[in-house]
Amino acid sequence: MTDTSTASAGSVPLAPRAWPLLGHALPLLRDPLAFIMSLSGYREMVRVRLGPSSAVMICDPDLTRQVFLNDRTFDKGGPIYDRIREVIGDGLSTCAYPLHRRQRRLCQPSFHPTRLAGYGAVFARAATAKAGSWRDGDVLDVTQEMMTLTTRATMETMFSGALPAETMQRCLADTAVIVSAFFRRMMTPALLRRLPTRQKRRYDDARTRLAATIAEIIAERRADPTDHADLLSTLVAAVDEESEDGRRQLNDAELADEALTFFLGGMETTAITLAWALHLLATNPDVQHRLKAETDRVLAGGKLDPAHLPSLGLASRVVTETLRLYPPAWMMTRVVREDAELGGVHFKGGSTIVLSPYLLHRRADLYDEPDRFDPDRWLDGQPDRATYIPFGAGARKCIGDQFALTEAILALTAIVDRWELSPVGDQPFQPKVETSLSSRGLRLRLTERRSSGAGDAEHGAAAPLSASVQPSTQPGAAACPVQHGK
């Protein structure tokens, strides 16, 4: 029975600028980040409206962590996950609580720390090859180049080889269509989403083609029992010893959902993180110079290797800081499965809760100069688990966090080792807000570097690998979303 002193969710203050019928849909579509940051003054929670529906935005880090840790009550759901499920079904990142633990047990072996060295070797080769394909003076479409890099690396780690060039280009194009449509479809009423518009046809065609490609790969792998030492082989062979209903392995439909989840998560989110990291280095040449000195000292003219990771302290901090400023999952939703209390407020079953890493990561009371790019803010210790949440937390924490961090650090090192990056033009570049904080349209100019030899970037000594990129053995991790919403 609810304590009579507990307030109802309806008593939570309503955010300003709600329109009749539309609620806050217009400000969310026009400038989502500005709208989200306008809510930072509400220290605990605030209500927002999308059409006739209402949701409660959690603004407090401790309350946010409570939601993450109690995934039985605050389950994956809401408009973000409804749209993502259209593409990846009930994969590990989107499935509801009753399905999650079994799927986690079946997926966990694919991301065991002992496999990271093999994945890291793939990442290092792919990044070195990509950096070697550019020419002095090139102006890069940075996001497209990073998508190509992460697609190749993801394909090799998942399927032990690259797709034919034509198939890979189609996957890239289809993924771009799908991801760019997520946010607008999330904000659009159901009736309008069903209209047979040209955008809907493109979206549906892209979904169908991408699903067919993954299904074809799975069918070929089922016909070939050889262990290819890749992620898909591990998924096919995984056995759930704790199964109570006889479903000890993934069936074809479940395999397709997981493959799409890891493919889209491994490709799109890591590419965006890398693009933002390169943008931040290009606009902060002092940090870029120090990072080059680190690569000179660590690589010493040799080939990039996963064994270098413990010595790439500044590269690690650059990635950590990039994820603070531009968390791919800038907003995520949860559905309250049964009546519950949070922060002295009673929520009825079926209520929607909104969480925003972007909001927490840029609060001035949580971070000094929160809008400033400062990798050295991480020199003194580990990120706080309540205020730094690019991968979520608890049992649904991204199972691929170390996979993504390893790839990003190695790729960043390979690029900076060879190239100096500078902005094109003097206009500030702004995120394209979709389900993720997209870097579409970012262009940077390349200038070939000459090695400067060992540097003093790390104040004389190599910084240890950040705790945020140490292999994680937490058993309760769950897959990264397609960006989004862990």
Secondary structure by P-SEA (a helix, b strand, c coil): cccccccccccccccccccccccaaaaaaacaaaaaaaacccccbbbbbcccbbbbbbccaaaaaaaaaaccccccccaaaaaaaaccccccccccccccaaaaaaacccccccaaaaaaaaaaaaaaaaaaacccccccaaaaaaaaaaaaaaaaaaccccccaaaaaaaaaaaaaaaaaaaaaaaccccccccccaaaaaaaaaaaaaaaaaaaaaaaaaacccccccaaaaaaaccccccccccccccaaaaaaaaaaaaaaaccaaaaaaaaaaaaaaacaaaaaaaaaaaaaaaccccccccccccaaaaaaaaaaaaaacccccccccccccccccccccccccbbbbbbaaaaaccccccccccccccccccccccccccccccccccccccaaaaaaaaaaaaaaaaaacbbbbbccccbbbbccccccccccbbbbbbbbccccccccccccccccccccccccccccccccccccc
